[in-house]
Amino acid sequence: MAGQVTVDGVVRGFAGSYGRDPDAVWSAPGRVNLIGEHTDYNAGLVLPFAIGQRTVVAAGLRDGSDDVAVTSTMFPGVARARLAGIAPGTVSGWSGYPLGVAWALSKLRPLGAPGGVDLFVESDVPAGAGLSSSAALEIAVASALNQLWNLAATDPELAHASQRAENEVVGAPTGIMDQFASLLGQADAAVFLDCRTEHTQIVPLRLRQAGLDIVLIDTGERHSHAAGGYAARRASCERAARELGVPALRDVGVDDLPGVASILDEETFRRVRHVVTENERVAATVRALGADDLAAVGGLLTASHASMRDDFEISTPALDLAVDTALRFGAAGARMTGGGFGGAAIALIDRDRAPALTGAVKAAFSTAGLPAPQVRRVTPSLGARRES
């Protein structure tokens, strides 16, 4: 079982679509970013964890063809393209992710004649909710193709190929965090990633011992990283780095901010201030977790949300309502998670208070005239794995 998607069901779906059994089945999880938002593409620090919801991909080689085909019960029809013909601008829609991964892996190293491949996909990672359904799909496909094509690619190579597919084929200017989290996640732990050096560290969360849960509040608002808001924030950060004469905003420290304010326009300065202070909050969170100081972690989560709301301006009224309600009902900390402009928030809360929080959030949304959110506990879980 992979979340609510069964491996047996995906195998049956593959057989029903292609008339034979798959050669391999892989799964990869979505992720929640505990803290460190919009820092990854600024060469900064992030602290995500993999979740229990997963994407499962059944894959099988096909002789006599270099076609890549992908289908799913979630989407009608079969998307098919010749491997040699896949390139930026040649595919669109959801199939751009798996077809883009095949293209990126074919550029990773000479494949010779890898042969065609058929893919069947199922997932219970909500799309557009800030849980990186895209990375779950990319990493599941990349892992399956890595096996079938005998690439022997490393985890960083798989992560970068998946990111390249999303950046160049799909057209979403995302960073590298999501792919690493989906690959490397561990149970009851987060992945501390330095996006410049790509050094990773598994950081135990010890939620059960502390009697805490992380509750996810999915507002139902959907976003796309290929849309304008995310791209505009990234462009603003890159422009600021050029104006400041640094390789990336990672190279700006908190002590530099007063001087930065005199160089940049007010809006761009606020974008920079979020990134710089968010890097500090990630580092402080790792230190607090190492000291079993989860109370301090809660305060850092809440400060992160305020920064995203006020400086980076990527929150929404629904996300703010979710965070404010969680804090009023006893959460140690809460913040929106993901790229913003919709999606989900998380709350760190005593386990025995979580049921009351669910009711309170749903009541607050109803009073505000908003659609009912989905509220559930999320569990830090294992990363990509072979299922069969």
ABEGO torsion letter per residue (X at the ends): XBEABBAAAAAAAAAAAAGBBBABBBBBBBBBBABGBGAAAAGBBBBBBBBABBBBBBBBBBBGBABBBBBBAABBEBBBBBAAABBBGABBEAAAAAAAAAAAAAAABBAEBAEBBBBBBBBABBBGAGAGAAAAAAAAAAAAAAAAAGAGBBAAAAAAAAAAAAAAAAGBBBBAAAAAAAAABBBGBBBBBBAAAGBBBBBBAGAAAAGBBBBBBBAGBBBBAABAAAAAAAAAAAAAAAAAGBABAAABBAAAAAAAAAABBAAAAAAAAAAAAAAAAAAAAAAAAAAGBAAAAAAAAAAAAAAAAAAAGABBAAAAAAAAAAAAAGBABBBBBEAEGEEBBBBBBBAAAAAAAAAAAAAAAAAAGBBBBBBBBBBBBBBBBBAX
